[in-house]
Amino acid sequence: MNKRIISNFKITKRLFFKKSDIVKWITSSKVTTKEELNQLADGYIFKNPLS
């Protein structure tokens, strides 16, 4: 399960993140947009007609 947490570390009172961890978090946390879902649905209906 993805908790949507980016690994980090503290030095004194400052919070730091590795750039590679941020990129990994962004790419793994992608949410499908409404437009993308509509395109997928249209493609499915086109390939699998009801009749």
PDBQT receptor file of N, H, CA, C and O in Angstrom, charges set to zero:
ATOM      1  N   MET A   1       0.844  -1.181   0.000  1.00  0.00    +0.000 N 
ATOM      2  CA  MET A   1       0.000   0.000   0.000  1.00  0.00    +0.000 C 
ATOM      3  C   MET A   1       0.886   1.239   0.000  1.00  0.00    +0.000 C 
ATOM      4  O   MET A   1       1.852   1.327   0.758  1.00  0.00    +0.000 OA
ATOM      5  N   ASN A   2       0.550   2.175  -0.843  1.00  0.00    +0.000 N 
ATOM      6  H   ASN A   2      -0.235   2.104  -1.459  1.00  0.00    +0.000 HD
ATOM      7  CA  ASN A   2       1.307   3.408  -0.952  1.00  0.00    +0.000 C 
ATOM      8  C   ASN A   2       0.774   4.415   0.061  1.00  0.00    +0.000 C 
ATOM      9  O   ASN A   2      -0.391   4.809  -0.001  1.00  0.00    +0.000 OA
ATOM     10  N   LYS A   3       1.621   4.827   0.986  1.00  0.00    +0.000 N 
ATOM     11  H   LYS A   3       2.567   4.507   1.037  1.00  0.00    +0.000 HD
ATOM     12  CA  LYS A   3       1.202   5.788   2.011  1.00  0.00    +0.000 C 
ATOM     13  C   LYS A   3       1.443   7.226   1.565  1.00  0.00    +0.000 C 
ATOM     14  O   LYS A   3       1.175   8.170   2.308  1.00  0.00    +0.000 OA
ATOM     15  N   ARG A   4       1.961   7.387   0.322  1.00  0.00    +0.000 N 
ATOM     16  H   ARG A   4       2.179   6.620  -0.282  1.00  0.00    +0.000 HD
ATOM     17  CA  ARG A   4       2.232   8.706  -0.230  1.00  0.00    +0.000 C 
ATOM     18  C   ARG A   4       3.186   9.498   0.657  1.00  0.00    +0.000 C 
ATOM     19  O   ARG A   4       2.982  10.687   0.898  1.00  0.00    +0.000 OA
ATOM     20  N   ILE A   5       4.213   8.837   1.132  1.00  0.00    +0.000 N 
ATOM     21  H   ILE A   5       4.379   7.871   0.937  1.00  0.00    +0.000 HD
ATOM     22  CA  ILE A   5       5.220   9.469   1.982  1.00  0.00    +0.000 C 
ATOM     23  C   ILE A   5       6.548   9.479   1.236  1.00  0.00    +0.000 C 
ATOM     24  O   ILE A   5       6.934   8.466   0.651  1.00  0.00    +0.000 OA
ATOM     25  N   ILE A   6       7.247  10.600   1.249  1.00  0.00    +0.000 N 
ATOM     26  H   ILE A   6       6.934  11.422   1.724  1.00  0.00    +0.000 HD
ATOM     27  CA  ILE A   6       8.567  10.715   0.639  1.00  0.00    +0.000 C 
ATOM     28  C   ILE A   6       9.601  10.519   1.746  1.00  0.00    +0.000 C 
ATOM     29  O   ILE A   6       9.516  11.131   2.811  1.00  0.00    +0.000 OA
ATOM     30  N   SER A   7      10.582   9.652   1.471  1.00  0.00    +0.000 N 
ATOM     31  H   SER A   7      10.651   9.156   0.606  1.00  0.00    +0.000 HD
ATOM     32  CA  SER A   7      11.631   9.477   2.473  1.00  0.00    +0.000 C 
ATOM     33  C   SER A   7      12.414  10.780   2.611  1.00  0.00    +0.000 C 
ATOM     34  O   SER A   7      12.614  11.502   1.634  1.00  0.00    +0.000 OA
ATOM     35  N   ASN A   8      12.850  11.070   3.828  1.00  0.00    +0.000 N 
ATOM     36  H   ASN A   8      12.687  10.484   4.621  1.00  0.00    +0.000 HD
ATOM     37  CA  ASN A   8      13.538  12.322   4.102  1.00  0.00    +0.000 C 
ATOM     38  C   ASN A   8      14.514  12.124   5.245  1.00  0.00    +0.000 C 
ATOM     39  O   ASN A   8      14.551  11.067   5.874  1.00  0.00    +0.000 OA
ATOM     40  N   PHE A   9      15.303  13.155   5.505  1.00  0.00    +0.000 N 
ATOM     41  H   PHE A   9      15.272  14.014   4.994  1.00  0.00    +0.000 HD
ATOM     42  CA  PHE A   9      16.209  13.139   6.648  1.00  0.00    +0.000 C 
ATOM     43  C   PHE A   9      16.366  14.555   7.172  1.00  0.00    +0.000 C 
ATOM     44  O   PHE A   9      16.152  15.530   6.452  1.00  0.00    +0.000 OA
ATOM     45  N   LYS A  10      16.742  14.649   8.434  1.00  0.00    +0.000 N 
ATOM     46  H   LYS A  10      16.916  13.857   9.019  1.00  0.00    +0.000 HD
ATOM     47  CA  LYS A  10      16.892  15.956   9.066  1.00  0.00    +0.000 C 
ATOM     48  C   LYS A  10      18.353  16.215   9.407  1.00  0.00    +0.000 C 
ATOM     49  O   LYS A  10      19.079  15.336   9.870  1.00  0.00    +0.000 OA
ATOM     50  N   ILE A  11      18.744  17.432   9.163  1.00  0.00    +0.000 N 
ATOM     51  H   ILE A  11      18.154  18.146   8.787  1.00  0.00    +0.000 HD
ATOM     52  CA  ILE A  11      20.035  17.920   9.637  1.00  0.00    +0.000 C 
ATOM     53  C   ILE A  11      19.696  19.183  10.412  1.00  0.00    +0.000 C 
ATOM     54  O   ILE A  11      19.153  20.140   9.860  1.00  0.00    +0.000 OA
ATOM     55  N   THR A  12      20.016  19.173  11.673  1.00  0.00    +0.000 N 
ATOM     56  H   THR A  12      20.457  18.396  12.121  1.00  0.00    +0.000 HD
ATOM     57  CA  THR A  12      19.576  20.200  12.634  1.00  0.00    +0.000 C 
ATOM     58  C   THR A  12      18.057  20.263  12.589  1.00  0.00    +0.000 C 
ATOM     59  O   THR A  12      17.398  19.254  12.838  1.00  0.00    +0.000 OA
ATOM     60  N   LYS A  13      17.482  21.425  12.279  1.00  0.00    +0.000 N 
ATOM     61  H   LYS A  13      18.018  22.245  12.077  1.00  0.00    +0.000 HD
ATOM     62  CA  LYS A  13      16.024  21.536  12.242  1.00  0.00    +0.000 C 
ATOM     63  C   LYS A  13      15.479  21.564  10.825  1.00  0.00    +0.000 C 
ATOM     64  O   LYS A  13      14.292  21.817  10.620  1.00  0.00    +0.000 OA
ATOM     65  N   ARG A  14      16.349  21.302   9.834  1.00  0.00    +0.000 N 
ATOM     66  H   ARG A  14      17.313  21.096  10.001  1.00  0.00    +0.000 HD
ATOM     67  CA  ARG A  14      15.925  21.364   8.431  1.00  0.00    +0.000 C 
ATOM     68  C   ARG A  14      15.625  19.971   7.904  1.00  0.00    +0.000 C 
ATOM     69  O   ARG A  14      16.305  19.001   8.238  1.00  0.00    +0.000 OA
ATOM     70  N   LEU A  15      14.601  19.892   7.080  1.00  0.00    +0.000 N 
ATOM     71  H   LEU A  15      14.048  20.680   6.809  1.00  0.00    +0.000 HD
ATOM     72  CA  LEU A  15      14.174  18.641   6.476  1.00  0.00    +0.000 C 
ATOM     73  C   LEU A  15      14.697  18.595   5.043  1.00  0.00    +0.000 C 
ATOM     74  O   LEU A  15      14.521  19.549   4.286  1.00  0.00    +0.000 OA
ATOM     75  N   PHE A  16      15.349  17.475   4.665  1.00  0.00    +0.000 N 
ATOM     76  H   PHE A  16      15.492  16.700   5.280  1.00  0.00    +0.000 HD
ATOM     77  CA  PHE A  16      15.935  17.333   3.334  1.00  0.00    +0.000 C 
ATOM     78  C   PHE A  16      15.364  16.105   2.625  1.00  0.00    +0.000 C 
ATOM     79  O   PHE A  16      14.960  15.132   3.261  1.00  0.00    +0.000 OA
ATOM     80  N   PHE A  17      15.341  16.176   1.290  1.00  0.00    +0.000 N 
ATOM     81  H   PHE A  17      15.669  16.967   0.774  1.00  0.00    +0.000 HD
ATOM     82  CA  PHE A  17      14.867  15.085   0.448  1.00  0.00    +0.000 C 
ATOM     83  C   PHE A  17      15.897  14.837  -0.643  1.00  0.00    +0.000 C 
ATOM     84  O   PHE A  17      16.523  15.778  -1.133  1.00  0.00    +0.000 OA
ATOM     85  N   LYS A  18      16.077  13.579  -1.027  1.00  0.00    +0.000 N 
ATOM     86  H   LYS A  18      15.569  12.815  -0.629  1.00  0.00    +0.000 HD
ATOM     87  CA  LYS A  18      16.922  13.266  -2.177  1.00  0.00    +0.000 C 
ATOM     88  C   LYS A  18      16.098  13.489  -3.436  1.00  0.00    +0.000 C 
ATOM     89  O   LYS A  18      14.918  13.140  -3.486  1.00  0.00    +0.000 OA
ATOM     90  N   LYS A  19      16.725  14.072  -4.452  1.00  0.00    +0.000 N 
ATOM     91  H   LYS A  19      17.683  14.356  -4.412  1.00  0.00    +0.000 HD
ATOM     92  CA  LYS A  19      16.018  14.336  -5.701  1.00  0.00    +0.000 C 
ATOM     93  C   LYS A  19      15.494  13.032  -6.297  1.00  0.00    +0.000 C 
ATOM     94  O   LYS A  19      14.370  13.001  -6.798  1.00  0.00    +0.000 OA
ATOM     95  N   SER A  20      16.272  11.964  -6.256  1.00  0.00    +0.000 N 
ATOM     96  H   SER A  20      17.185  11.989  -5.849  1.00  0.00    +0.000 HD
ATOM     97  CA  SER A  20      15.847  10.675  -6.817  1.00  0.00    +0.000 C 
ATOM     98  C   SER A  20      14.620  10.133  -6.082  1.00  0.00    +0.000 C 
ATOM     99  O   SER A  20      13.754   9.516  -6.703  1.00  0.00    +0.000 OA
ATOM    100  N   ASP A  21      14.534  10.355  -4.772  1.00  0.00    +0.000 N 
ATOM    101  H   ASP A  21      15.237  10.856  -4.267  1.00  0.00    +0.000 HD
ATOM    102  CA  ASP A  21      13.360   9.919  -4.009  1.00  0.00    +0.000 C 
ATOM    103  C   ASP A  21      12.111  10.713  -4.396  1.00  0.00    +0.000 C 
ATOM    104  O   ASP A  21      11.012  10.161  -4.446  1.00  0.00    +0.000 OA
ATOM    105  N   ILE A  22      12.280  11.997  -4.668  1.00  0.00    +0.000 N 
ATOM    106  H   ILE A  22      13.173  12.445  -4.628  1.00  0.00    +0.000 HD
ATOM    107  CA  ILE A  22      11.149  12.826  -5.083  1.00  0.00    +0.000 C 
ATOM    108  C   ILE A  22      10.641  12.383  -6.444  1.00  0.00    +0.000 C 
ATOM    109  O   ILE A  22       9.434  12.258  -6.650  1.00  0.00    +0.000 OA
ATOM    110  N   VAL A  23      11.561  12.146  -7.377  1.00  0.00    +0.000 N 
ATOM    111  H   VAL A  23      12.541  12.248  -7.210  1.00  0.00    +0.000 HD
ATOM    112  CA  VAL A  23      11.168  11.700  -8.719  1.00  0.00    +0.000 C 
ATOM    113  C   VAL A  23      10.462  10.353  -8.637  1.00  0.00    +0.000 C 
ATOM    114  O   VAL A  23       9.441  10.147  -9.293  1.00  0.00    +0.000 OA
ATOM    115  N   LYS A  24      10.994   9.440  -7.841  1.00  0.00    +0.000 N 
ATOM    116  H   LYS A  24      11.823   9.608  -7.307  1.00  0.00    +0.000 HD
ATOM    117  CA  LYS A  24      10.370   8.119  -7.673  1.00  0.00    +0.000 C 
ATOM    118  C   LYS A  24       8.976   8.259  -7.079  1.00  0.00    +0.000 C 
ATOM    119  O   LYS A  24       8.049   7.580  -7.521  1.00  0.00    +0.000 OA
ATOM    120  N   TRP A  25       8.811   9.122  -6.092  1.00  0.00    +0.000 N 
ATOM    121  H   TRP A  25       9.564   9.673  -5.733  1.00  0.00    +0.000 HD
ATOM    122  CA  TRP A  25       7.520   9.342  -5.446  1.00  0.00    +0.000 C 
ATOM    123  C   TRP A  25       6.505   9.917  -6.433  1.00  0.00    +0.000 C 
ATOM    124  O   TRP A  25       5.350   9.492  -6.462  1.00  0.00    +0.000 OA
ATOM    125  N   ILE A  26       6.939  10.878  -7.233  1.00  0.00    +0.000 N 
ATOM    126  H   ILE A  26       7.877  11.223  -7.209  1.00  0.00    +0.000 HD
ATOM    127  CA  ILE A  26       6.034  11.499  -8.205  1.00  0.00    +0.000 C 
ATOM    128  C   ILE A  26       5.557  10.474  -9.221  1.00  0.00    +0.000 C 
ATOM    129  O   ILE A  26       4.364  10.402  -9.515  1.00  0.00    +0.000 OA
ATOM    130  N   THR A  27       6.469   9.687  -9.755  1.00  0.00    +0.000 N 
ATOM    131  H   THR A  27       7.438   9.746  -9.516  1.00  0.00    +0.000 HD
ATOM    132  CA  THR A  27       6.093   8.722 -10.789  1.00  0.00    +0.000 C 
ATOM    133  C   THR A  27       5.268   7.572 -10.231  1.00  0.00    +0.000 C 
ATOM    134  O   THR A  27       4.426   7.028 -10.946  1.00  0.00    +0.000 OA
ATOM    135  N   SER A  28       5.479   7.188  -8.993  1.00  0.00    +0.000 N 
ATOM    136  H   SER A  28       6.163   7.629  -8.412  1.00  0.00    +0.000 HD
ATOM    137  CA  SER A  28       4.705   6.082  -8.418  1.00  0.00    +0.000 C 
ATOM    138  C   SER A  28       3.353   6.545  -7.877  1.00  0.00    +0.000 C 
ATOM    139  O   SER A  28       2.470   5.720  -7.643  1.00  0.00    +0.000 OA
ATOM    140  N   SER A  29       3.181   7.841  -7.678  1.00  0.00    +0.000 N 
ATOM    141  H   SER A  29       3.899   8.511  -7.868  1.00  0.00    +0.000 HD
ATOM    142  CA  SER A  29       1.946   8.369  -7.111  1.00  0.00    +0.000 C 
ATOM    143  C   SER A  29       1.016   8.960  -8.165  1.00  0.00    +0.000 C 
ATOM    144  O   SER A  29       0.066   9.665  -7.826  1.00  0.00    +0.000 OA
ATOM    145  N   LYS A  30       1.280   8.680  -9.435  1.00  0.00    +0.000 N 
ATOM    146  H   LYS A  30       2.052   8.107  -9.711  1.00  0.00    +0.000 HD
ATOM    147  CA  LYS A  30       0.474   9.268 -10.509  1.00  0.00    +0.000 C 
ATOM    148  C   LYS A  30      -0.962   8.782 -10.424  1.00  0.00    +0.000 C 
ATOM    149  O   LYS A  30      -1.225   7.591 -10.255  1.00  0.00    +0.000 OA
ATOM    150  N   VAL A  31      -1.882   9.724 -10.543  1.00  0.00    +0.000 N 
ATOM    151  H   VAL A  31      -1.668  10.691 -10.680  1.00  0.00    +0.000 HD
ATOM    152  CA  VAL A  31      -3.312   9.433 -10.527  1.00  0.00    +0.000 C 
ATOM    153  C   VAL A  31      -3.852   9.687 -11.930  1.00  0.00    +0.000 C 
ATOM    154  O   VAL A  31      -3.543  10.704 -12.550  1.00  0.00    +0.000 OA
ATOM    155  N   THR A  32      -4.656   8.758 -12.419  1.00  0.00    +0.000 N 
ATOM    156  H   THR A  32      -4.907   7.931 -11.915  1.00  0.00    +0.000 HD
ATOM    157  CA  THR A  32      -5.236   8.896 -13.751  1.00  0.00    +0.000 C 
ATOM    158  C   THR A  32      -6.257  10.032 -13.755  1.00  0.00    +0.000 C 
ATOM    159  O   THR A  32      -7.129  10.104 -12.889  1.00  0.00    +0.000 OA
ATOM    160  N   THR A  33      -6.130  10.925 -14.754  1.00  0.00    +0.000 N 
ATOM    161  H   THR A  33      -5.422  10.867 -15.457  1.00  0.00    +0.000 HD
ATOM    162  CA  THR A  33      -7.048  12.055 -14.850  1.00  0.00    +0.000 C 
ATOM    163  C   THR A  33      -8.363  11.617 -15.489  1.00  0.00    +0.000 C 
ATOM    164  O   THR A  33      -8.456  10.539 -16.076  1.00  0.00    +0.000 OA
ATOM    165  N   LYS A  34      -9.361  12.458 -15.367  1.00  0.00    +0.000 N 
ATOM    166  H   LYS A  34      -9.286  13.334 -14.891  1.00  0.00    +0.000 HD
ATOM    167  CA  LYS A  34     -10.670  12.188 -15.957  1.00  0.00    +0.000 C 
ATOM    168  C   LYS A  34     -10.552  12.074 -17.480  1.00  0.00    +0.000 C 
ATOM    169  O   LYS A  34     -11.186  11.216 -18.094  1.00  0.00    +0.000 OA
ATOM    170  N   GLU A  35      -9.747  12.934 -18.075  1.00  0.00    +0.000 N 
ATOM    171  H   GLU A  35      -9.232  13.631 -17.576  1.00  0.00    +0.000 HD
ATOM    172  CA  GLU A  35      -9.544  12.900 -19.523  1.00  0.00    +0.000 C 
ATOM    173  C   GLU A  35      -8.882  11.584 -19.959  1.00  0.00    +0.000 C 
ATOM    174  O   GLU A  35      -9.268  10.994 -20.968  1.00  0.00    +0.000 OA
ATOM    175  N   GLU A  36      -7.891  11.136 -19.195  1.00  0.00    +0.000 N 
ATOM    176  H   GLU A  36      -7.578  11.616 -18.375  1.00  0.00    +0.000 HD
ATOM    177  CA  GLU A  36      -7.229   9.861 -19.517  1.00  0.00    +0.000 C 
ATOM    178  C   GLU A  36      -8.203   8.691 -19.391  1.00  0.00    +0.000 C 
ATOM    179  O   GLU A  36      -8.183   7.776 -20.214  1.00  0.00    +0.000 OA
ATOM    180  N   LEU A  37      -9.052   8.719 -18.366  1.00  0.00    +0.000 N 
ATOM    181  H   LEU A  37      -9.067   9.462 -17.698  1.00  0.00    +0.000 HD
ATOM    182  CA  LEU A  37     -10.052   7.663 -18.201  1.00  0.00    +0.000 C 
ATOM    183  C   LEU A  37     -11.041   7.657 -19.357  1.00  0.00    +0.000 C 
ATOM    184  O   LEU A  37     -11.420   6.591 -19.843  1.00  0.00    +0.000 OA
ATOM    185  N   ASN A  38     -11.465   8.846 -19.806  1.00  0.00    +0.000 N 
ATOM    186  H   ASN A  38     -11.157   9.712 -19.411  1.00  0.00    +0.000 HD
ATOM    187  CA  ASN A  38     -12.372   8.932 -20.947  1.00  0.00    +0.000 C 
ATOM    188  C   ASN A  38     -11.729   8.375 -22.210  1.00  0.00    +0.000 C 
ATOM    189  O   ASN A  38     -12.390   7.687 -22.987  1.00  0.00    +0.000 OA
ATOM    190  N   GLN A  39     -10.443   8.662 -22.424  1.00  0.00    +0.000 N 
ATOM    191  H   GLN A  39      -9.906   9.221 -21.793  1.00  0.00    +0.000 HD
ATOM    192  CA  GLN A  39      -9.738   8.135 -23.592  1.00  0.00    +0.000 C 
ATOM    193  C   GLN A  39      -9.641   6.612 -23.524  1.00  0.00    +0.000 C 
ATOM    194  O   GLN A  39      -9.822   5.936 -24.536  1.00  0.00    +0.000 OA
ATOM    195  N   LEU A  40      -9.359   6.073 -22.353  1.00  0.00    +0.000 N 
ATOM    196  H   LEU A  40      -9.212   6.622 -21.530  1.00  0.00    +0.000 HD
ATOM    197  CA  LEU A  40      -9.300   4.620 -22.188  1.00  0.00    +0.000 C 
ATOM    198  C   LEU A  40     -10.658   3.984 -22.452  1.00  0.00    +0.000 C 
ATOM    199  O   LEU A  40     -10.745   2.946 -23.108  1.00  0.00    +0.000 OA
ATOM    200  N   ALA A  41     -11.710   4.601 -21.946  1.00  0.00    +0.000 N 
ATOM    201  H   ALA A  41     -11.639   5.445 -21.413  1.00  0.00    +0.000 HD
ATOM    202  CA  ALA A  41     -13.065   4.081 -22.141  1.00  0.00    +0.000 C 
ATOM    203  C   ALA A  41     -13.445   4.123 -23.617  1.00  0.00    +0.000 C 
ATOM    204  O   ALA A  41     -14.001   3.156 -24.138  1.00  0.00    +0.000 OA
ATOM    205  N   ASP A  42     -13.152   5.229 -24.296  1.00  0.00    +0.000 N 
ATOM    206  H   ASP A  42     -12.700   6.014 -23.873  1.00  0.00    +0.000 HD
ATOM    207  CA  ASP A  42     -13.448   5.344 -25.723  1.00  0.00    +0.000 C 
ATOM    208  C   ASP A  42     -12.694   4.283 -26.521  1.00  0.00    +0.000 C 
ATOM    209  O   ASP A  42     -13.252   3.668 -27.430  1.00  0.00    +0.000 OA
ATOM    210  N   GLY A  43     -11.437   4.075 -26.180  1.00  0.00    +0.000 N 
ATOM    211  H   GLY A  43     -10.983   4.574 -25.441  1.00  0.00    +0.000 HD
ATOM    212  CA  GLY A  43     -10.645   3.058 -26.869  1.00  0.00    +0.000 C 
ATOM    213  C   GLY A  43     -11.211   1.659 -26.648  1.00  0.00    +0.000 C 
ATOM    214  O   GLY A  43     -11.252   0.847 -27.572  1.00  0.00    +0.000 OA
ATOM    215  N   TYR A  44     -11.641   1.384 -25.432  1.00  0.00    +0.000 N 
ATOM    216  H   TYR A  44     -11.608   2.044 -24.681  1.00  0.00    +0.000 HD
ATOM    217  CA  TYR A  44     -12.218   0.077 -25.138  1.00  0.00    +0.000 C 
ATOM    218  C   TYR A  44     -13.513  -0.137 -25.902  1.00  0.00    +0.000 C 
ATOM    219  O   TYR A  44     -13.733  -1.205 -26.471  1.00  0.00    +0.000 OA
ATOM    220  N   ILE A  45     -14.374   0.881 -25.915  1.00  0.00    +0.000 N 
ATOM    221  H   ILE A  45     -14.195   1.749 -25.452  1.00  0.00    +0.000 HD
ATOM    222  CA  ILE A  45     -15.665   0.768 -26.620  1.00  0.00    +0.000 C 
ATOM    223  C   ILE A  45     -15.420   0.601 -28.121  1.00  0.00    +0.000 C 
ATOM    224  O   ILE A  45     -16.121  -0.174 -28.771  1.00  0.00    +0.000 OA
ATOM    225  N   PHE A  46     -14.452   1.302 -28.674  1.00  0.00    +0.000 N 
ATOM    226  H   PHE A  46     -13.883   1.932 -28.146  1.00  0.00    +0.000 HD
ATOM    227  CA  PHE A  46     -14.152   1.191 -30.092  1.00  0.00    +0.000 C 
ATOM    228  C   PHE A  46     -13.675  -0.224 -30.449  1.00  0.00    +0.000 C 
ATOM    229  O   PHE A  46     -14.057  -0.768 -31.486  1.00  0.00    +0.000 OA
ATOM    230  N   LYS A  47     -12.843  -0.812 -29.590  1.00  0.00    +0.000 N 
ATOM    231  H   LYS A  47     -12.533  -0.370 -28.748  1.00  0.00    +0.000 HD
ATOM    232  CA  LYS A  47     -12.318  -2.162 -29.841  1.00  0.00    +0.000 C 
ATOM    233  C   LYS A  47     -13.308  -3.269 -29.509  1.00  0.00    +0.000 C 
ATOM    234  O   LYS A  47     -13.208  -4.369 -30.053  1.00  0.00    +0.000 OA
ATOM    235  N   ASN A  48     -14.262  -2.996 -28.625  1.00  0.00    +0.000 N 
ATOM    236  H   ASN A  48     -14.344  -2.103 -28.184  1.00  0.00    +0.000 HD
ATOM    237  CA  ASN A  48     -15.222  -3.998 -28.165  1.00  0.00    +0.000 C 
ATOM    238  C   ASN A  48     -16.648  -3.491 -28.309  1.00  0.00    +0.000 C 
ATOM    239  O   ASN A  48     -17.299  -3.194 -27.308  1.00  0.00    +0.000 OA
ATOM    240  N   PRO A  49     -17.143  -3.388 -29.534  1.00  0.00    +0.000 N 
ATOM    241  CA  PRO A  49     -18.517  -2.885 -29.715  1.00  0.00    +0.000 C 
ATOM    242  C   PRO A  49     -19.532  -3.853 -29.108  1.00  0.00    +0.000 C 
ATOM    243  O   PRO A  49     -19.262  -5.048 -28.987  1.00  0.00    +0.000 OA
ATOM    244  N   LEU A  50     -20.697  -3.333 -28.727  1.00  0.00    +0.000 N 
ATOM    245  H   LEU A  50     -20.916  -2.362 -28.826  1.00  0.00    +0.000 HD
ATOM    246  CA  LEU A  50     -21.728  -4.141 -28.080  1.00  0.00    +0.000 C 
ATOM    247  C   LEU A  50     -22.372  -5.119 -29.036  1.00  0.00    +0.000 C 
ATOM    248  O   LEU A  50     -22.761  -6.206 -28.610  1.00  0.00    +0.000 OA
ATOM    249  N   SER A  51     -22.504  -4.789 -30.299  1.00  0.00    +0.000 N 
ATOM    250  H   SER A  51     -22.188  -3.906 -30.646  1.00  0.00    +0.000 HD
ATOM    251  CA  SER A  51     -23.193  -5.691 -31.238  1.00  0.00    +0.000 C 
ATOM    252  C   SER A  51     -22.247  -6.500 -32.079  1.00  0.00    +0.000 C 
ATOM    253  O   SER A  51     -22.685  -7.297 -32.908  1.00  0.00    +0.000 OA
TER     254      SER A  51
